[in-house]
Amino acid sequence: MDPMSIDTGLFISEVLVLTFGRAREEEEHLRNKIRADHEKALEEAKEKLKKSREEIQAEIQTEKNKVVQEMKTKEKKPLPPVPIPNLLGISGGDPEDNDIKKKREKIKEMMKHAWDNYRIYGWGHNELRPIAKKGHSTNIFGNSQLGATIVDALDTLYIMGLHDEFRDGQKWIEDNLDFSVNSEVSVFEVNIRFIGGLLTAYYLSGEEVFKIKAVQLAEKLLPAFNTPTGIPWAMVNLKSGVGRNWGWASAGSSILAEFGTLHMEFVHLSYLTGDPVYYKKVMHIRKLLQKMERPNGLYPNYLNPRTGRWGQYHTSVGGLGDSFYEYLLKAWLMSDKTDHEARKMYDDAIEAIEKHLIKKSRGGLTFIGEWKNGHLEKKMGHLACFAGGMFALGADGSRDKAGHYLELGAEIARTCHESYDRTALKLGPESFKFDGAVEAVAVRQAEKYYILRPEVIETYWYLWRFTHDPRYRQWGWEAALAIEKYCRVSGGFSGVKDVYSSTPAYDDVQQSFFLAETLKYLYLLFSGDDLLPLDHWVFNTEAHPLPVLRLANTTLSGNPAVR
């Protein structure tokens, strides 16, 4: 036998003996440590039991105070200064025409009524029940009172010049808005309402507290992205970071409109903090979607975050799909039209939608149907009515089809106006059919409600900005009068359960988006174009305007600059 191999064998044997010996020593050491820790814990427990209840409570309170103090110290940690984009048109817009001026003042008075009653009866709660005159919340906000209406309404108050009300909201946020709560929230809703609302409040007012709170909340949402694919869960617990999807979503899927509606806010978070983590999360989603095959070029509404496969083949430009397409277009606009990848994804998607989902009814109304189980369902949701504004907004830059898409936007606006005009209250139903003799009318009782939604008015506003056709102001005013007549109650504004009944029942909820979107779009409809001009501002899907990031300003490094 080779002496070398004998020596090697002996060496390996020695190593094994030493290794096993060390392992035994470590095991014994670990056992002794566990025993010592156990005995120490028992001693501490015995000492605790000797103390009075008051002493124990005092100790607990001291620990709590320590944690709160640590959190406050962390909260005060300044964020790096960054160049602030040139912010034009954050106030003003006074119309010259007296009639238009009166209409704008009326919208402002409606906002005051909604806000003042929330201030009296629902302060700090997420929303208001205007008939019961008390706070209200839904599962999208979890079980915590996060003041959703306050955060959502701030920028509307600001642009209307309601600065005392704005300061009241700011004070509540400074003193009470705390995200370290054991509460499971919707990642999508909290992003568009809270992060969007806080970022806009920061840009409009320059108050640092709004930026700090937005970043604190964003950090709480990041664990939702801890999935095998990086597609976030629909919900996340703000305290534990545990995420999950809605039980009703196709086979545990995430929803296109939810994980596809984070881009605007997350890019601004990276811009303001100098931390690329937010930008990387949303770009990862985009890259994953680009690689996937799409049936008929359409994006299905469901994607499984574990497997990375599409769920049920259901495509819509209304609920479940809507704002994904909106954010592709707005990513391009927000980048000062330099994000060509986003623009191409938008153009390709709209081409497929027009080919497969957009149809004309027998009565000549253009509508957007839903692709479901291999066939087109001739039904359009109120949520899909935002698309008229989207087509108009995307007309410029749409492959030599600017006139075509502006006209398509106008046709969608007309169809959605008809859905309002064909009801007893002149308010639109949640969804409406195009079957045979029935056109732009809700058939099922469960689809006849109106919950103060903004999408139709949003489309009127965009089309007014791009065409200045007076019909859009006229239609917007009709909607405002209907809301005032049928939704206003002594304690605020309520949704109604049946728009076809001349004596409707109330749902007793004043949605936060009524103040964030519906009243803001109405106010802008009766304002001059110099208020929040569209070449400087891009509105998120909750109507929170964020500034265009021009090439000279787009930095993720936190370069010092002075406001």
C-alpha positions as CSV (number, residue, x, y, z in Angstrom):
1,M,0.0,0.0,0.0
2,D,1.2,3.5,-0.8
3,P,2.6,5.2,2.4
4,M,1.0,8.4,1.2
5,S,-2.5,6.9,1.3
6,I,-1.8,5.5,4.8
7,D,-0.8,8.9,6.0
8,T,-3.8,10.5,4.3
9,G,-6.1,7.9,5.9
10,L,-4.6,8.6,9.4
11,F,-5.0,12.3,8.8
12,I,-8.7,11.9,7.9
13,S,-9.3,9.7,10.9
14,E,-7.7,12.3,13.2
15,V,-9.8,15.0,11.6
16,L,-13.0,12.9,12.1
17,V,-12.0,12.2,15.8
18,L,-11.3,15.9,16.4
19,T,-14.5,16.9,14.6
20,F,-16.7,14.5,16.5
21,G,-14.9,15.5,19.7
22,R,-15.6,19.1,19.1
23,A,-19.2,18.4,18.2
24,R,-19.7,16.6,21.5
25,E,-18.1,19.5,23.4
26,E,-20.3,22.0,21.6
27,E,-23.4,19.9,22.2
28,E,-22.5,19.7,26.0
29,H,-21.8,23.4,26.0
30,L,-25.2,24.1,24.3
31,R,-27.0,21.8,26.8
32,N,-25.4,23.7,29.8
33,K,-26.3,27.0,28.3
34,I,-30.0,26.0,27.8
35,R,-30.0,24.7,31.4
36,A,-28.5,28.0,32.7
37,D,-30.9,30.1,30.6
38,H,-33.8,28.0,31.9
39,E,-32.7,28.4,35.5
40,K,-32.2,32.1,35.0
41,A,-35.8,32.4,33.5
42,L,-37.2,30.5,36.5
43,E,-35.4,32.8,38.9
44,E,-36.7,35.9,37.1
45,A,-40.2,34.5,37.2
46,K,-39.9,33.9,40.9
47,E,-38.7,37.4,41.4
48,K,-41.6,38.8,39.3
49,L,-44.1,36.8,41.4
50,K,-42.8,38.5,44.6
51,K,-43.6,41.9,43.1
52,S,-47.0,43.6,43.5
53,R,-49.3,44.0,40.5
54,E,-48.7,47.8,40.5
55,E,-44.9,47.2,40.3
56,I,-45.3,44.8,37.4
57,Q,-47.6,47.2,35.5
58,A,-45.1,50.0,36.1
59,E,-42.3,47.9,34.6
60,I,-44.5,47.0,31.6
61,Q,-45.3,50.7,31.1
62,T,-41.6,51.6,31.3
63,E,-40.8,49.1,28.6
64,K,-43.6,50.4,26.4
65,N,-42.3,54.0,26.9
66,K,-38.8,52.8,25.9
67,V,-40.2,51.2,22.7
68,V,-42.2,54.4,21.9
69,Q,-39.2,56.6,22.5
70,E,-37.0,54.3,20.2
71,M,-39.7,54.6,17.5
72,K,-39.9,58.3,17.8
73,T,-36.1,58.6,17.5
74,K,-36.2,56.4,14.4
75,E,-39.1,58.5,13.0
76,K,-37.1,61.7,13.4
77,K,-34.2,60.3,11.3
78,P,-34.0,62.8,8.5
79,L,-34.3,61.6,4.9
80,P,-31.7,62.7,2.4
81,P,-32.6,66.0,0.6
82,V,-33.3,65.7,-3.1
83,P,-34.0,68.1,-5.9
84,I,-37.7,69.0,-5.8
85,P,-39.3,69.2,-9.3
86,N,-40.5,72.6,-10.4
87,L,-44.0,72.6,-9.0
88,L,-46.5,74.6,-11.1
89,G,-50.2,75.2,-10.6
90,I,-50.7,74.1,-7.0
91,S,-53.3,76.8,-6.4
92,G,-55.4,79.2,-8.4
93,G,-57.3,78.1,-11.5
94,D,-60.0,80.8,-10.9
95,P,-62.4,80.7,-13.8
96,E,-63.3,84.0,-15.5
97,D,-66.9,83.1,-16.2
98,N,-69.2,83.9,-13.3
99,D,-71.4,80.9,-13.8
100,I,-68.5,78.5,-13.8
101,K,-67.1,80.3,-10.7
102,K,-70.4,79.7,-8.8
103,K,-70.3,76.0,-9.8
104,R,-66.8,75.7,-8.5
105,E,-67.8,77.4,-5.2
106,K,-70.7,74.9,-4.9
107,I,-68.3,72.0,-5.2
108,K,-66.0,73.5,-2.6
109,E,-69.1,73.9,-0.3
110,M,-69.9,70.2,-0.8
111,M,-66.3,69.3,0.2
112,K,-66.7,71.4,3.4
113,H,-69.9,69.6,4.2
114,A,-68.3,66.2,3.7
115,W,-65.2,67.1,5.7
116,D,-66.8,69.0,8.5
117,N,-69.2,66.1,9.3
118,Y,-66.4,63.6,9.2
119,R,-64.5,66.0,11.6
120,I,-67.5,66.0,14.0
121,Y,-68.7,62.4,13.8
122,G,-65.8,60.2,12.4
123,W,-62.6,62.0,13.3
124,G,-59.7,59.5,13.2
125,H,-61.9,56.7,11.9
126,N,-61.2,55.5,8.4
127,E,-64.5,56.6,7.0
128,L,-67.9,58.1,8.1
129,R,-71.4,56.7,8.4
130,P,-73.2,60.0,7.7
131,I,-76.7,58.8,8.7
132,A,-75.7,56.9,11.9
133,K,-73.2,59.8,12.5
134,K,-70.3,57.6,13.6
135,G,-67.1,56.1,12.3
136,H,-66.9,53.4,9.7
137,S,-64.3,51.0,8.4
138,T,-63.9,48.1,5.9
139,N,-61.6,45.1,5.7
140,I,-59.2,46.9,3.2
141,F,-57.9,49.0,6.2
142,G,-57.8,46.1,8.6
143,N,-59.1,46.6,12.2
144,S,-57.2,49.8,12.9
145,Q,-58.3,53.4,12.8
146,L,-55.8,54.9,10.4
147,G,-57.8,58.1,9.5
148,A,-58.1,57.1,5.8
149,T,-60.4,60.0,5.0
150,I,-57.9,62.5,6.5
151,V,-55.0,61.2,4.5
152,D,-57.1,60.8,1.3
153,A,-58.7,64.3,1.5
154,L,-55.6,66.4,2.3
155,D,-54.6,67.4,-1.2
156,T,-58.2,68.2,-2.2
157,L,-58.4,70.5,0.8
158,Y,-55.1,72.1,-0.2
159,I,-56.0,72.8,-3.8
160,M,-59.4,74.2,-2.8
161,G,-57.6,76.6,-0.4
162,L,-59.2,75.1,2.7
163,H,-55.9,75.5,4.6
164,D,-57.3,75.5,8.2
165,E,-58.9,72.1,7.4
166,F,-55.6,71.0,5.9
167,R,-53.7,72.0,9.1
168,D,-56.2,70.0,11.2
169,G,-55.5,67.0,9.1
170,Q,-51.8,67.5,9.3
171,K,-51.9,67.8,13.1
172,W,-53.9,64.5,13.4
173,I,-51.3,62.8,11.2
174,E,-48.4,64.2,13.3
175,D,-49.9,63.1,16.6
176,N,-51.9,59.9,15.8
177,L,-50.9,58.2,12.5
178,D,-49.1,55.1,13.6
179,F,-48.4,52.1,11.3
180,S,-46.9,49.8,14.0
181,V,-50.3,48.2,14.5
182,N,-51.4,44.6,14.5
183,S,-53.6,45.1,11.4
184,E,-53.9,43.3,8.1
185,V,-54.4,45.8,5.2
186,S,-54.8,45.8,1.5
187,V,-51.4,46.6,-0.1
188,F,-53.0,48.2,-3.1
189,E,-55.5,50.3,-1.3
190,V,-53.0,51.5,1.4
191,N,-50.5,52.3,-1.4
192,I,-52.9,54.4,-3.6
193,R,-54.7,56.2,-0.7
194,F,-52.1,56.5,2.0
195,I,-48.7,56.6,0.3
196,G,-50.2,58.5,-2.7
197,G,-52.0,60.9,-0.4
198,L,-49.0,61.5,1.9
199,L,-46.6,62.0,-1.0
200,T,-48.9,64.5,-2.7
201,A,-49.4,66.4,0.6
202,Y,-45.6,66.6,0.9
203,Y,-45.1,67.9,-2.6
204,L,-47.9,70.5,-2.2
205,S,-47.1,71.8,1.3
206,G,-43.4,70.9,1.7
207,E,-44.1,69.6,5.2
208,E,-41.5,66.9,6.0
209,V,-43.9,64.9,8.2
210,F,-45.8,63.6,5.2
211,K,-42.7,62.3,3.5
212,I,-41.5,60.6,6.7
213,K,-44.9,58.9,7.2
214,A,-45.1,57.8,3.6
215,V,-41.7,56.1,3.9
216,Q,-42.5,54.5,7.3
217,L,-45.6,52.9,5.7
218,A,-43.8,51.8,2.6
219,E,-41.3,49.9,4.8
220,K,-44.3,48.1,6.3
221,L,-45.5,47.0,2.9
222,L,-42.2,45.6,1.7
223,P,-42.6,42.2,3.3
224,A,-45.7,41.6,1.0
225,F,-43.1,41.1,-1.8
226,N,-41.5,38.1,0.0
227,T,-43.1,35.5,-2.4
228,P,-41.4,33.0,-4.6
229,T,-42.0,35.2,-7.7
230,G,-41.7,38.7,-6.1
231,I,-45.4,39.3,-7.1
232,P,-46.8,40.8,-3.8
233,W,-49.5,39.4,-1.7
234,A,-52.8,41.3,-1.7
235,M,-52.7,41.8,2.1
236,V,-50.0,42.2,4.7
237,N,-50.0,42.5,8.4
238,L,-48.4,45.8,9.3
239,K,-46.9,44.4,12.5
240,S,-45.8,40.9,11.6
241,G,-45.2,41.4,7.9
242,V,-47.2,38.2,7.1
243,G,-48.9,38.3,3.8
244,R,-51.7,36.4,2.1
245,N,-54.2,36.7,-0.8
246,W,-57.9,37.2,-0.9
247,G,-59.8,34.0,-0.3
248,W,-62.1,34.6,-3.3
249,A,-59.3,35.3,-5.8
250,S,-58.7,32.5,-8.4
251,A,-56.8,29.7,-6.8
252,G,-54.8,31.9,-4.4
253,S,-53.9,34.4,-7.1
254,S,-52.7,38.0,-6.8
255,I,-54.8,40.5,-8.8
256,L,-53.4,42.4,-11.8
257,A,-54.9,45.8,-10.9
258,E,-53.4,45.4,-7.4
259,F,-49.8,44.4,-8.0
260,G,-49.8,46.4,-11.2
261,T,-50.7,49.7,-9.5
262,L,-47.7,50.4,-7.3
263,H,-45.3,51.9,-9.9
264,M,-45.9,55.6,-9.5
265,E,-45.8,55.8,-5.8
266,F,-42.8,53.4,-5.5
267,V,-40.7,55.3,-8.0
268,H,-41.4,58.5,-6.1
269,L,-40.4,56.8,-2.8
270,S,-37.0,55.8,-4.4
271,Y,-36.6,59.3,-5.7
272,L,-37.2,60.9,-2.3
273,T,-35.3,58.5,-0.2
274,G,-32.4,57.6,-2.5
275,D,-33.1,54.0,-1.8
276,P,-33.6,51.9,-5.0
277,V,-35.4,49.1,-3.2
278,Y,-38.9,50.4,-4.1
279,Y,-38.0,51.0,-7.8
280,K,-36.5,47.5,-8.0
281,K,-39.6,45.9,-6.6
282,V,-41.9,47.4,-9.2
283,M,-39.5,46.9,-12.1
284,H,-39.2,43.3,-11.2
285,I,-43.0,42.9,-11.6
286,R,-42.8,44.6,-15.0
287,K,-40.0,42.3,-16.2
288,L,-41.8,39.2,-15.1
289,L,-45.0,40.3,-16.9
290,Q,-43.0,41.0,-20.1
291,K,-41.7,37.4,-20.2
292,M,-45.1,35.8,-19.9
293,E,-47.3,34.7,-22.7
294,R,-50.6,36.5,-23.0
295,P,-53.7,34.8,-24.5
296,N,-54.8,37.0,-27.5
297,G,-52.3,39.6,-26.3
298,L,-54.5,40.2,-23.2
299,Y,-53.4,40.2,-19.6
300,P,-55.5,37.9,-17.4
301,N,-56.6,39.4,-14.1
302,Y,-55.1,36.7,-11.9
303,L,-51.5,35.6,-11.4
304,N,-50.3,33.1,-8.8
305,P,-47.5,34.5,-6.7
306,R,-46.2,31.1,-5.9
307,T,-46.0,29.5,-9.3
308,G,-45.8,32.6,-11.6
309,R,-48.6,31.2,-13.7
310,W,-51.9,33.0,-14.8
311,G,-55.0,32.0,-12.9
312,Q,-58.4,32.0,-14.5
313,Y,-58.5,33.6,-18.0
314,H,-60.6,36.6,-17.2
315,T,-59.6,40.0,-18.6
316,S,-61.3,43.4,-17.8
317,V,-60.6,47.1,-18.1
318,G,-62.9,47.5,-15.1
319,G,-62.4,46.0,-11.6
320,L,-59.4,43.6,-11.2
321,G,-57.6,45.0,-14.3
322,D,-58.3,48.7,-14.7
323,S,-55.4,50.7,-13.1
324,F,-52.7,48.3,-14.3
325,Y,-53.2,49.8,-17.8
326,E,-53.5,53.3,-16.4
327,Y,-50.1,52.9,-14.6
328,L,-48.3,51.8,-17.7
329,L,-49.3,55.0,-19.5
330,K,-48.6,57.1,-16.4
331,A,-45.2,55.6,-15.8
332,W,-44.3,56.9,-19.2
333,L,-45.8,60.4,-18.5
334,M,-44.2,60.6,-15.1
335,S,-40.8,59.8,-16.5
336,D,-41.1,62.9,-18.8
337,K,-41.9,60.5,-21.6
338,T,-38.6,58.7,-21.3
339,D,-39.8,55.3,-20.0
340,H,-40.4,53.9,-23.5
341,E,-40.7,50.3,-22.2
342,A,-43.8,51.3,-20.2
343,R,-45.3,53.1,-23.2
344,K,-44.8,50.1,-25.5
345,M,-46.5,47.8,-23.0
346,Y,-49.4,50.3,-22.8
347,D,-49.7,50.6,-26.6
348,D,-49.6,46.8,-27.1
349,A,-52.2,46.2,-24.3
350,I,-54.6,48.8,-25.7
351,E,-54.3,47.4,-29.2
352,A,-55.3,43.9,-27.9
353,I,-58.1,45.5,-25.8
354,E,-59.5,47.4,-28.8
355,K,-59.4,44.2,-30.9
356,H,-61.0,41.9,-28.5
357,L,-63.0,43.9,-25.8
358,I,-64.2,47.1,-27.3
359,K,-67.5,46.8,-29.2
360,K,-70.4,48.9,-30.5
361,S,-73.9,48.2,-29.4
362,R,-77.0,48.0,-31.7
363,G,-77.9,51.5,-30.5
364,G,-74.4,52.8,-31.4
365,L,-72.8,53.0,-28.0
366,T,-69.2,52.0,-27.7
367,F,-68.5,49.8,-24.7
368,I,-65.7,47.8,-23.2
369,G,-66.7,44.2,-22.4
370,E,-65.0,41.5,-20.3
371,W,-63.3,38.4,-21.7
372,K,-64.5,35.5,-19.5
373,N,-64.2,31.7,-20.1
374,G,-63.4,32.1,-23.8
375,H,-66.2,34.6,-24.7
376,L,-67.0,38.3,-24.5
377,E,-69.4,39.3,-21.7
378,K,-71.3,42.4,-22.9
379,K,-71.2,44.1,-19.6
380,M,-69.3,47.3,-18.5
381,G,-68.5,48.4,-15.0
382,H,-68.6,51.9,-13.6
383,L,-64.9,51.4,-12.8
384,A,-64.2,50.9,-16.5
385,C,-65.5,54.4,-17.3
386,F,-62.2,55.8,-16.2
387,A,-60.8,54.4,-19.6
388,G,-62.4,57.3,-21.6
389,G,-60.0,59.7,-19.7
390,M,-57.1,57.2,-20.1
391,F,-57.5,57.0,-23.9
392,A,-57.6,60.8,-24.1
393,L,-54.5,61.1,-21.9
394,G,-52.6,58.6,-24.0
395,A,-53.7,59.9,-27.3
396,D,-50.6,62.1,-27.7
397,G,-47.8,59.6,-28.5
398,S,-49.9,56.7,-29.6
399,R,-48.3,55.6,-32.9
400,D,-50.0,58.2,-35.2
401,K,-53.4,57.4,-33.8
402,A,-53.9,60.5,-31.6
403,G,-57.2,61.5,-33.2
404,H,-58.5,58.0,-33.1
405,Y,-57.9,57.6,-29.3
406,L,-59.2,61.0,-28.5
407,E,-62.4,60.0,-30.3
408,L,-62.5,56.6,-28.6
409,G,-62.3,58.4,-25.2
410,A,-65.2,60.7,-26.2
411,E,-67.3,57.6,-27.2
412,I,-66.6,55.9,-23.9
413,A,-67.6,59.2,-22.1
414,R,-70.8,59.3,-24.0
415,T,-71.7,55.7,-23.1
416,C,-71.0,56.3,-19.5
417,H,-73.1,59.5,-19.5
418,E,-75.9,57.4,-21.0
419,S,-75.6,54.9,-18.0
420,Y,-76.3,57.9,-15.8
421,D,-79.0,59.5,-17.9
422,R,-81.0,56.3,-18.1
423,T,-81.6,56.1,-14.4
424,A,-84.2,57.8,-12.2
425,L,-81.5,59.6,-10.1
426,K,-79.2,60.5,-13.0
427,L,-76.4,58.7,-11.2
428,G,-74.7,55.6,-12.8
429,P,-75.1,52.0,-11.6
430,E,-72.2,49.8,-10.6
431,S,-72.3,48.0,-13.9
432,F,-74.5,47.9,-16.9
433,K,-75.4,45.5,-19.8
434,F,-75.6,45.6,-23.5
435,D,-77.8,42.6,-24.2
436,G,-80.5,42.8,-26.9
437,A,-82.9,45.6,-26.2
438,V,-81.1,46.5,-22.9
439,E,-78.3,49.1,-23.3
440,A,-76.3,50.9,-20.7
441,V,-78.7,49.7,-18.0
442,A,-78.2,47.5,-14.9
443,V,-80.2,44.4,-14.9
444,R,-79.5,42.7,-11.6
445,Q,-80.5,44.3,-8.4
446,A,-77.0,43.8,-7.0
447,E,-75.6,46.1,-9.7
448,K,-77.9,49.0,-9.3
449,Y,-76.1,50.9,-6.5
450,Y,-73.9,54.0,-6.6
451,I,-71.3,54.5,-4.0
452,L,-70.1,58.0,-4.8
453,R,-67.7,56.7,-7.4
454,P,-65.5,59.2,-9.4
455,E,-64.6,57.4,-12.7
456,V,-67.2,59.0,-15.0
457,I,-66.4,62.5,-13.7
458,E,-62.7,61.7,-14.1
459,T,-63.3,61.0,-17.8
460,Y,-65.3,64.2,-18.2
461,W,-62.4,66.2,-16.7
462,Y,-59.7,64.7,-18.9
463,L,-61.9,65.2,-22.0
464,W,-62.6,68.8,-21.0
465,R,-58.9,69.5,-20.6
466,F,-58.1,68.1,-24.0
467,T,-61.1,69.3,-26.0
468,H,-62.8,72.2,-24.1
469,D,-66.1,70.9,-25.4
470,P,-68.7,72.4,-23.1
471,R,-70.7,69.2,-22.9
472,Y,-68.3,67.7,-20.4
473,R,-68.8,70.6,-18.0
474,Q,-72.6,70.2,-18.5
475,W,-72.5,66.5,-17.8
476,G,-70.3,67.0,-14.8
477,W,-72.7,69.6,-13.4
478,E,-75.6,67.2,-13.9
479,A,-73.8,64.6,-11.9
480,A,-72.9,67.1,-9.2
481,L,-76.6,68.2,-8.9
482,A,-77.7,64.6,-8.6
483,I,-75.1,63.8,-5.9
484,E,-76.3,67.0,-4.0
485,K,-80.0,66.1,-4.4
486,Y,-79.9,62.3,-3.7
487,C,-76.7,61.6,-1.7
488,R,-76.4,64.6,0.6
489,V,-77.7,64.0,4.1
490,S,-77.3,66.1,7.3
491,G,-74.2,64.1,8.4
492,G,-72.3,64.2,5.0
493,F,-72.8,62.2,1.8
494,S,-74.0,58.6,1.4
495,G,-74.1,56.1,-1.4
496,V,-77.5,54.9,-2.6
497,K,-78.7,51.3,-3.2
498,D,-80.8,51.7,-6.3
499,V,-80.3,54.5,-8.9
500,Y,-83.5,53.4,-10.7
501,S,-85.7,54.1,-7.7
502,S,-86.9,57.6,-7.2
503,T,-87.0,57.0,-3.4
504,P,-83.6,55.3,-2.9
505,A,-82.3,53.7,0.3
506,Y,-78.9,54.9,1.6
507,D,-75.9,52.6,2.1
508,D,-74.8,55.0,4.9
509,V,-71.1,55.2,3.9
510,Q,-69.2,58.3,2.9
511,Q,-66.3,56.7,1.1
512,S,-62.8,58.3,1.5
513,F,-62.5,58.4,-2.3
514,F,-65.5,60.7,-2.5
515,L,-63.3,63.5,-1.0
516,A,-60.1,62.3,-2.7
517,E,-61.4,61.9,-6.2
518,T,-65.1,62.7,-7.0
519,L,-65.1,66.2,-5.5
520,K,-61.5,66.9,-6.7
521,Y,-62.3,66.0,-10.3
522,L,-65.5,68.1,-10.1
523,Y,-63.5,71.1,-8.7
524,L,-60.9,70.7,-11.4
525,L,-63.6,70.5,-14.1
526,F,-64.8,74.0,-13.1
527,S,-61.2,75.4,-12.7
528,G,-58.8,76.9,-15.2
529,D,-56.2,74.6,-16.9
530,D,-53.5,76.4,-14.9
531,L,-54.5,74.5,-11.8
532,L,-52.4,71.2,-11.8
533,P,-51.4,71.4,-15.5
534,L,-51.1,67.9,-17.0
535,D,-47.6,68.5,-18.5
536,H,-46.3,68.9,-14.9
537,W,-48.5,66.6,-12.8
538,V,-49.6,62.9,-13.2
539,F,-52.6,61.8,-11.1
540,N,-52.4,58.4,-9.4
541,T,-55.4,56.1,-9.5
542,E,-56.8,57.7,-6.3
543,A,-56.5,61.2,-7.9
544,H,-53.4,62.2,-5.9
545,P,-51.2,64.3,-8.3
546,L,-47.5,63.5,-8.4
547,P,-45.0,65.7,-10.2
548,V,-43.4,64.7,-13.5
549,L,-39.8,63.7,-12.8
550,R,-37.8,65.5,-15.4
551,L,-34.5,64.0,-16.6
552,A,-32.4,66.6,-14.8
553,N,-34.1,65.8,-11.5
554,T,-34.4,62.0,-11.7
555,T,-31.9,60.8,-9.1
556,L,-32.0,57.8,-6.8
557,S,-28.9,59.0,-4.9
558,G,-30.4,61.7,-2.7
559,N,-28.3,64.6,-4.1
560,P,-28.5,67.7,-1.9
561,A,-30.7,70.5,-3.1
562,V,-32.7,73.4,-1.7
563,R,-36.5,73.6,-2.2
